[in-house]
Amino acid sequence: MDQGLGSVQAVGASGAGAVAEPYAPARAPRTRIPGRPHAPRAMTGTRHSVALVHDYLTQRGGAERVVLSMLEAFPDAPVYTAFFEPSLTFPEFPAERVRTLPLDRLRPLRRRHRLALPLLAAAFSRLDIAADVVICSSSGWAHGARTAGRKVVFCHTPARWLYQQDVYLRGKPALACAAFAALRPVLMAWDRRAAASAHRYVVNSTAVRARVHDLYGIEAETLPPPYGVDPNGTQKPVEGLEPGFYLCVSRLLPYKNVDAVVEAFADLRGERLVVVGDGPDEAELRRLAGPNVRLLGTVSDEELRWLYSHSAGLVAAAYEDFGLTPLEAAAFGKPTAALRWGGFLDTLVEDATGVFFAQPRPDDIAVAVQRLRSRRWSGPTLRAHAERFGEARFIERLRALVDDVAVVR
């Protein structure tokens, strides 16, 4: 018998089709997630039951690293999500704690979740979670879940497909753009109702805080996420690479502007660029890439540590809501050339941890890389800056927030 959209599948030992209770945390022993900055065990959780919700676990991005930190904060919490594809996301996600929506049975959508856009609002609206506090890690969908207790929204960004269509839809086929336009009024009304349902609204950066205020009229509080790659973890060399290259770590999407970074290195013949990440723009980027550019696709955390450690610095040209990668680079003592926009304004200190460029244009990026190369950078200064965004601080603040919101009735 087919389940209704309100039912949830438990993934893991009980099988992909098992039906979980709305709140049934798997109380497995807390395990150390290898290779990530680790918070002290003092205060391993909260006296309140906590559940997590995330849009989909089908990629290896900054938002997914934040969910891993939330799991460190709340070792018993289940994670509710629309889709779970273990091969596409971080291997540290414990399958026995993931609860998927019935849409996950449509296996092709796990790899092409954007095709599910017309279905996700209804699917999350029918998800009903019984826990004292539910933390919704949302970039547009998870905040629509219904909760019996208190709802905390951790907003990575308001939905790009609704409010930044010029950036998000750049390069998309005309038919896709027309479909988005037709759905937009209904989805916008749903999105604003979902945002208003939160008891506490938390954002990751001052840029997102301003956007949330403009769109929803909500005065959000800012809680910067931690960087997620532990510089003290094991490293695995990437074959065929000599140290001294520049690094770009990004999903390959239009608003990430990786094409401009690749084109910039066409004019930097004495420099090398290594691109980490995958996405729909990969074929076009390979076409643009010159002999001094290498696209690696997805790499392991061990390889990523080696890449950061042996790079000359990072180049980040995306329209990012939170500037995660400059913090990762700084944790390894490496500077960043970043776009002067959005989340990078919170995580890069000009002339101390890197340099800014004004526009995501190849010539601007090339000049910034030359400035990066011409200066000497202080490793201790860079590492101290990154430590301000460490996981231990994030977990402490998140647990305090949960305890605070749970007692307010």
C-alpha positions in Angstrom: 0.0 0.0 0.0 1.3 3.4 -0.9 2.0 5.8 1.9 0.6 9.3 2.1 2.9 12.2 1.8 2.8 12.6 5.6 4.6 9.2 6.1 8.3 9.0 6.4 10.7 6.3 5.5 13.5 5.2 7.7 16.8 4.5 5.9 19.3 2.1 7.2 19.1 -1.1 9.2 15.3 -1.3 9.1 15.3 -1.1 5.3 14.5 1.7 2.8 10.8 1.1 3.0 10.3 0.8 6.7 7.9 3.3 8.2 9.3 5.4 11.1 7.4 7.0 13.9 7.3 10.8 13.5 10.0 11.1 16.2 12.0 7.9 16.7 15.6 8.8 17.2 18.1 5.9 16.8 19.9 6.0 20.1 23.1 4.5 18.8 26.3 5.3 20.6 27.8 8.7 19.7 30.5 8.2 17.2 33.4 10.5 16.3 32.9 11.8 12.7 36.5 11.4 11.4 38.3 14.3 9.8 36.1 17.1 11.0 36.8 19.7 13.8 35.4 18.0 16.9 33.6 19.8 19.7 34.4 18.7 23.3 32.0 16.1 24.7 31.0 18.1 27.8 27.4 18.8 27.2 26.6 16.2 24.5 23.1 17.5 23.9 20.0 18.9 25.6 17.3 17.7 27.9 14.8 18.3 25.2 14.0 16.0 22.3 15.4 17.5 19.0 14.8 16.7 15.4 16.5 18.1 12.3 15.0 18.8 8.9 17.1 19.5 5.7 15.9 20.1 2.2 17.7 17.1 0.6 20.9 15.1 1.2 22.0 14.7 -2.4 25.1 16.8 -2.6 28.3 17.7 -0.8 27.9 21.4 0.0 28.3 23.9 2.8 24.7 23.4 4.0 25.2 19.6 4.4 28.4 20.3 6.4 26.3 22.4 8.7 23.8 19.5 9.2 26.8 17.3 10.2 27.7 19.9 12.9 24.1 19.9 14.1 24.3 16.1 14.4 27.4 16.6 16.6 25.4 18.9 18.7 22.4 16.6 19.1 23.6 13.0 18.9 20.1 11.5 19.2 18.4 13.6 16.6 16.9 12.1 13.5 17.3 14.0 10.2 14.2 14.3 8.0 14.8 15.1 4.3 13.1 14.8 0.9 15.9 12.8 -0.7 18.9 10.8 0.5 21.5 9.6 -1.9 24.5 8.4 0.1 26.8 8.3 -2.9 26.3 12.0 -3.6 26.6 13.5 -0.1 29.1 13.2 2.7 29.7 9.6 3.9 29.5 10.7 7.5 25.7 10.9 7.4 24.5 7.9 9.5 21.8 6.2 7.4 20.0 4.8 10.4 19.2 8.4 11.5 17.9 9.6 8.1 14.1 9.7 7.6 13.1 10.3 3.9 9.8 11.6 2.5 7.9 9.2 0.1 9.2 11.2 -2.8 12.5 9.5 -2.2 11.0 6.4 -3.8 11.3 8.1 -7.1 14.9 7.3 -7.4 15.7 9.4 -10.5 14.9 12.5 -8.4 17.7 11.7 -5.9 20.1 12.7 -8.7 18.0 15.4 -10.2 16.2 17.0 -7.3 15.5 20.2 -9.1 12.9 18.3 -11.2 10.9 17.8 -8.0 10.4 21.5 -7.5 6.6 21.4 -8.2 6.2 18.7 -5.5 8.4 19.8 -2.6 6.1 22.4 -1.0 3.3 20.0 -0.6 5.6 17.2 0.5 7.2 19.2 3.3 3.8 20.7 4.3 2.6 17.2 5.1 5.6 16.3 7.1 4.5 16.4 10.8 7.2 16.0 13.4 6.7 15.4 17.1 9.7 16.7 19.0 10.2 19.4 21.6 12.3 21.4 19.2 12.6 21.0 15.4 15.6 22.7 13.7 14.9 23.3 10.0 18.0 23.6 7.9 16.5 25.4 5.0 17.4 26.9 1.6 13.7 27.0 0.6 11.8 23.8 1.6 12.6 22.4 5.1 11.0 25.4 6.9 7.6 24.2 5.7 7.6 21.1 8.0 4.8 21.1 10.6 5.9 20.7 14.2 4.2 19.7 17.4 6.8 21.6 19.5 8.9 24.7 18.8 10.3 25.4 15.3 13.7 26.9 14.8 14.6 27.8 11.2 18.3 27.9 10.3 18.1 29.7 7.0 21.1 29.3 4.6 19.4 31.6 2.1 15.8 32.4 1.1 14.9 30.4 -2.0 17.1 31.5 -4.8 14.6 30.3 -7.5 12.0 32.7 -6.0 14.1 35.8 -5.1 17.3 35.6 -7.2 15.9 34.3 -10.4 18.3 36.4 -12.6 21.2 34.6 -11.0 19.7 31.1 -10.4 18.2 30.7 -13.8 21.1 32.1 -15.8 21.7 29.8 -18.7 18.6 27.6 -18.0 16.4 26.6 -21.0 13.5 29.0 -21.9 11.0 26.2 -21.1 12.4 25.8 -17.5 12.3 29.6 -17.0 8.7 29.7 -18.1 7.8 26.9 -15.8 9.4 28.7 -12.9 7.5 31.9 -13.7 4.2 30.0 -13.7 4.9 28.4 -10.3 6.4 31.5 -8.6 3.3 33.2 -7.2 2.0 30.0 -5.5 5.4 29.1 -4.2 6.2 32.6 -2.9 2.9 32.6 -0.9 3.8 29.2 0.5 7.4 30.2 1.3 6.3 33.3 3.3 3.8 31.3 5.3 6.5 28.8 6.1 8.9 31.5 7.2 6.3 33.0 9.5 5.7 29.7 11.2 9.1 29.7 12.9 9.3 30.4 16.7 13.0 31.5 16.2 14.6 32.5 12.9 18.3 32.1 12.6 20.6 33.0 9.6 24.2 32.3 8.7 25.4 35.8 7.7 24.6 39.5 7.9 23.8 39.5 4.2 21.1 36.8 4.6 19.9 38.6 7.7 19.2 41.7 5.6 17.6 39.7 2.9 15.3 37.9 5.4 14.2 41.3 6.9 13.5 42.7 3.4 11.5 39.6 2.2 9.7 38.4 5.4 9.9 41.4 7.8 11.6 39.0 10.3 14.4 40.2 12.6 16.6 37.2 12.5 19.6 36.4 14.7 22.9 35.5 13.1 24.8 32.3 13.9 27.7 31.7 11.6 28.3 28.0 10.8 31.7 26.4 11.4 34.2 25.4 8.8 34.0 21.7 8.3 37.3 20.5 7.1 39.7 19.7 10.0 43.3 20.8 9.0 44.6 18.2 11.5 43.0 15.3 9.7 44.7 12.8 7.4 45.7 13.8 3.9 45.8 12.0 0.6 47.9 13.4 -2.2 46.2 14.0 -5.6 48.2 12.3 -8.3 49.9 14.5 -10.9 49.7 17.8 -9.0 52.7 19.8 -7.8 52.2 22.3 -4.9 51.7 26.0 -5.6 48.4 25.9 -7.6 45.3 28.1 -6.8 42.2 26.3 -5.7 38.5 26.8 -6.4 36.1 24.7 -4.3 32.5 25.0 -5.5 29.5 23.3 -7.0 29.5 23.9 -10.7 26.3 26.0 -11.0 25.8 29.3 -12.9 25.6 31.5 -9.8 29.0 30.1 -8.6 30.8 32.0 -11.5 33.4 29.2 -11.8 33.4 30.0 -15.6 34.8 33.5 -14.8 37.6 31.9 -12.6 38.5 29.5 -15.3 38.6 32.2 -17.9 40.8 34.4 -15.6 43.5 31.8 -15.7 43.7 32.0 -19.5 45.5 35.3 -18.8 47.6 33.9 -16.0 49.8 31.5 -17.9 52.3 31.3 -15.1 49.7 30.1 -12.6 47.7 26.9 -12.3 44.1 26.4 -11.2 42.5 23.3 -9.7 38.7 23.2 -9.5 37.0 20.9 -7.0 33.3 20.2 -7.3 30.7 18.9 -9.7 27.5 20.1 -11.2 25.6 20.8 -14.4 28.1 23.3 -15.7 31.0 20.8 -15.8 30.9 20.1 -19.5 31.0 23.8 -20.4 33.8 24.4 -17.9 35.9 21.6 -19.4 35.4 23.2 -22.8 36.7 26.6 -21.4 39.6 25.2 -19.4 43.1 25.8 -20.8 46.1 23.6 -20.2 46.8 25.3 -16.8 43.4 24.4 -15.4 42.5 21.0 -14.0 38.9 20.0 -13.0 38.9 17.2 -10.4 35.2 16.7 -9.7 34.3 15.4 -6.3 37.2 14.6 -4.0 37.4 13.0 -0.5 38.0 15.1 2.6 41.5 13.5 2.8 42.2 14.8 -0.8 40.7 18.2 0.0 42.9 18.6 3.0 46.0 17.9 0.8 44.7 20.4 -1.8 44.3 23.2 0.7 47.6 22.4 2.4 49.6 22.5 -0.9 47.8 25.4 -2.6 49.0 29.0 -2.9 45.5 30.2 -2.1 41.8 30.0 -2.8 39.7 31.9 -5.5 36.0 32.3 -4.7 33.8 34.2 -7.2 30.3 32.8 -6.2 27.3 34.8 -5.0 27.6 33.1 -1.7 25.3 33.7 1.3 27.9 32.4 3.7 31.6 32.5 2.8 32.6 29.0 4.0 35.5 28.2 1.7 37.7 31.2 2.8 37.4 29.9 6.4 38.5 26.4 5.3 41.5 27.9 3.4 42.4 30.1 6.4 42.3 27.0 8.7 45.1 25.7 6.5 47.0 29.1 6.6 46.0 30.0 3.0 44.7 33.4 1.8 41.7 33.9 -0.5 40.8 36.2 -3.4 37.0 36.5 -3.1 34.1 38.4 -4.6 33.1 41.5 -2.6 29.6 40.3 -2.0 27.3 38.6 0.5 28.7 36.1 2.9 32.3 36.7 2.0 32.1 40.1 3.7 31.7 38.3 7.0 34.5 35.7 6.6 37.3 37.5 4.8 39.3 40.3 6.4 40.8 42.4 3.6 44.6 42.5 3.6 44.7 40.1 6.6 43.2 36.9 5.3 42.8 37.8 1.6 41.8 40.3 -1.0 38.5 41.2 -2.6 37.6 41.8 -6.3 34.6 43.9 -7.3 32.9 41.9 -10.0 32.9 38.2 -11.1 34.8 39.1 -14.3 37.9 37.3 -15.5 40.0 40.5 -15.6 39.1 41.5 -12.0 39.8 37.9 -10.8 43.2 37.9 -12.6 44.3 41.1 -10.9 43.2 39.8 -7.5 45.2 36.5 -8.0 48.3 38.6 -8.9 47.8 40.7 -5.7 47.4 37.4 -3.7 50.7 36.1 -5.2 52.6 39.4 -4.6 52.1 39.5 -0.8 53.4 37.5 2.1 50.6 36.1 4.3 50.7 35.3 8.0 49.7 31.6 8.7 49.1 32.2 12.4 46.8 35.2 11.6 44.9 33.2 9.1 44.4 30.2 11.4 43.4 32.4 14.4 40.7 34.0 12.2 39.3 30.6 11.2 39.2 29.5 14.8 36.7 32.2 15.5 34.3 30.1 13.4 35.1 26.8 15.0 32.6 24.0 15.5 32.8 24.1 19.3 31.5 27.6 19.4 28.7 26.9 16.9 27.6 23.9 18.9 27.6 25.8 22.2 25.5 28.6 20.8 23.1 26.2 19.0 22.4 24.1 22.2 21.9 27.3 24.2 19.4 28.5 21.6 17.5 25.2 21.7 17.3 25.2 25.5 16.1 28.8 25.4 13.4 28.3 22.8 12.1 25.0 24.4 11.2 26.7 27.7 9.3 29.6 26.1 5.7 28.7 25.8 
